[in-house]
Structure formats: C-alpha cells, structure tokens
Amino acid sequence: MTEDSRVLDARYYMPAFGRTMKVVRGAGSRVWDDQGREYIDCVAGIAVCSTGHCHPAVVEAICDQARRLIHCSNLYYVPNQAELAEKLVGITGLSKAFFSNSGAEANEGAIKLARVRTGREKFVAFVHGFHGRTCGSLAVTHKPAIREPFEPLSPACTFVDYGDLDALAEVVDKDTAGVFVEPIQGEAGVLIPPDDFFRGIRDICDDAGALMIVDEVQTGMGRTGKWLAIQHTGVAPDIVTLAKGLASGFPIGALVAREGLEFGKSEHGSTFAGGPLACAAALATIGVIEEVLPDVPAKGERFMKGLSSHNPRGRGLMIGISVGDRCPEVQRICAENGVLVNCAADGNLRLIPPLVITDEEIDTAVGVINAALD
Ligand SMILES: *Cc1c(COP(=O)(O)O)cnc(C)c1O
C-alpha cells in the first residue's frame, strides 16, 4: 500500500476497520496487492466472490447492461428483475422474492414481512448468530460487543444456545413472529449444528405459529455444495435470505418466502434494490454456479483431507479450524506465503474461497495453511 493511501485513510476515513493490505486486482481465485504480490484468495471478499474475481461472464453481463440502462427505479418494470426472481424461486423451492442491497437489508425485510404477516412483534435468535448491522438486523444479532452499545434496539429478541431445542421450545410462543437461524454460523467461525436441529426448529415454529427464517446470506448460493445449506437437512423454511455470494461482488440481497407470505402494495421498497445492473450480475453469477456446483463437495473434501491433522470442520467450501489466540498470527503467516485466510470470531480460522478454486490452488493453499498452523 502506498504511503499516500494510508495517510489519506487515517485522515479522512472513519477507523471502523483494522487493515494493512491494499488489494488492487483479482482474477479467478487470485488477487494481487499494490506491491504486485500474488495471493490465493481463501476469503473471497467474505464469501462474496463466489465465481472468483472478475469472472468474464459476470464482467460481460455488468458492462452489457451498463451500456443499456443503469437505473430506472422500481416505479417501472426493471430489466432482469423478474427473471432473477424466477431463478431464486427455482433454487429455493419457495414462492416469491424481494430484493435488497445487502444481507442486513434482506434480514430487515424478513423482520418486516414476519411482523406484518403474523401481527406479532417478538423474535428469537441464537447465541453467536450474526444477521447484520442495521438496527433491526443488529437486534437479532447476538454478539454483545457490537449490539449492546446501540441498545435499546427493536424488535425485541431472545437469544438461546445454538443447537438447544429445549431452550428454544421454552421461549417460542404465541407472541413470536419468527425465529432467525443460520444453517451454519459463519461469522461465529463455521459452527455446524446437528441436522435434526432444523427439523426441531420447524416443529417448534409450527406449534407456535411462528415463522422459520433461515439466513443463508453466507451459506447460500452453492457455498456448501447445494444452493442452500438448509437443503442438506430436508427442512422447508418460511423465509430465506441471501446476499453475499449472489452477484459475485455487485451489491444485492434477497428474501424469498413461501406461498402466502408476501409484501402487499407499499409495505416495503427501496430505491436501488433489484436494479438492472445488480440483477444482471446475479443472473450471470447463477449461470456460472450452475456449472461449478457439482464439483463443490469434492473440492471441500480435498481441503478437509489436506487439513485433516488440524481437525477442520466444514461443508462444501465453508471450512473452519479452531486455532485460538494464534489465529491472527496464522493469518499473517499465510499472507506472507501467498494465501489469504481470515480469522472469524473466537480464534476460528475460516476458509471461504471462490467456488471456482482449482485442485492445484487448493493443494497449494493447504500446504501453506498447514505450515502456518504447525
Ligand atoms: C454477512 C452476513 C450478514 C450481513 O450482510 P451485509 O451484506 O454485510 O449486510 C447477515 N447474515 C449473515 C449470516 C452474514 O454472514
């Protein structure tokens, strides 16, 4: 990073992030910093660059749409919007979609939809769960350090231990609008509950008339080897939210809901959401994922096998390793040796590479990560 950018950032940008490196270019599963150093990217913009960096089909779709229409607002039918909604309904097996500009906003929409359709106000979510940083999505996000400075928040939310169905059954009642759950907790560091957890949540929600809202912002769009991680469990949610991997880095989020759950006229909206460029990028992204999705489980297994001496856990290309206090040091050593990895919460090393990562890149990354961990 040039001294100039560092100085400008320190002087003019709010210091909400801790960072040292400047990434200036990407292609496939590689990125380059401003010193010309090359890295295999096992962070992928935090599970965003699902098709790799600057995939030609995505670049082409964005450029092509940009030449015709960049924005027109939701006052009119928007090019690519209904086509993308149809795709997402097909992928999720649900009924109708609504777009947003981010994961947090998708969850905001889910909160509003649950409240307006159930007529109830309260939510239940899980310890270590993450659903975003806007006021509503933060209210259902557990981490006290990021939530408590902003209290009181709305909606009211009760947190129970992830995986604890008895505790869940005790707090979900006739006033509960919805239960927010990640199929695998991502920001927490790739925590995977037993599959029957989700059947249990479904039953508890059905008994109380509460909605089961599955946050697939990080786990969705092929990350775990299926379009949605909840599809590994056979459980059908009421609402699914998506964002990160949906458009290869172009900002977009979505909520998709079952039959009978929809916003009526004027109940929700957004100036930018579901715009022509975002939907073009998402459609192109889905086209690429359709091709690579069958290979994701084997790629994930190759990673897991390579890292097996360090007890990795994961599903598809979403892998976590408990490292503890050494995690930041491991992250630094990996970067020095040309592999980007990321420390999620509680010393959990997280690997969320592009779905297009090659076997050779996996083997190289595994070698560097193993050496850093040893
Ligand atoms: C990242 C994330 C969000 C928030 O998405 P933003 O686009 O950062 O608002 C919500 N839920 C989960 C599970 C996430 O991983």
The ligand as an SDF file (V2000), in Angstrom:
LIG
                    3D

 15 15  0  0  0  0  0  0  0  0999 V2000
  -22.5780  -11.0700    6.2650 C   0  0  0  0  0  0  0  0  0  0  0  0
  -23.8230  -11.5670    6.8590 C   0  0  0  0  0  0  0  0  0  0  0  0
  -24.9400  -10.7330    7.0230 C   0  0  0  0  0  0  0  0  0  0  0  0
  -24.8970   -9.2520    6.7200 C   0  0  0  0  0  0  0  0  0  0  0  0
  -24.7060   -8.9800    5.3680 O   0  0  0  0  0  0  0  0  0  0  0  0
  -24.2600   -7.4940    4.9110 P   0  0  0  0  0  0  0  0  0  0  0  0
  -24.2990   -7.5590    3.4270 O   0  0  0  0  0  0  0  0  0  0  0  0
  -22.8930   -7.2710    5.4720 O   0  0  0  0  0  0  0  0  0  0  0  0
  -25.2540   -6.5490    5.4810 O   0  0  0  0  0  0  0  0  0  0  0  0
  -26.1130  -11.2950    7.5060 C   0  0  0  0  0  0  0  0  0  0  0  0
  -26.1760  -12.5990    7.8180 N   0  0  0  0  0  0  0  0  0  0  0  0
  -25.1320  -13.4360    7.6780 C   0  0  0  0  0  0  0  0  0  0  0  0
  -25.2880  -14.8780    8.0170 C   0  0  0  0  0  0  0  0  0  0  0  0
  -23.9150  -12.9470    7.1960 C   0  0  0  0  0  0  0  0  0  0  0  0
  -22.8630  -13.7770    7.0930 O   0  0  0  0  0  0  0  0  0  0  0  0
  1  2  1  0
  2  3  1  0
  2 14  2  0
  3  4  1  0
  3 10  2  0
  4  5  1  0
  5  6  1  0
  6  7  2  0
  6  8  1  0
  6  9  1  0
 10 11  1  0
 11 12  2  0
 12 13  1  0
 12 14  1  0
 14 15  1  0
M  END
$$$$
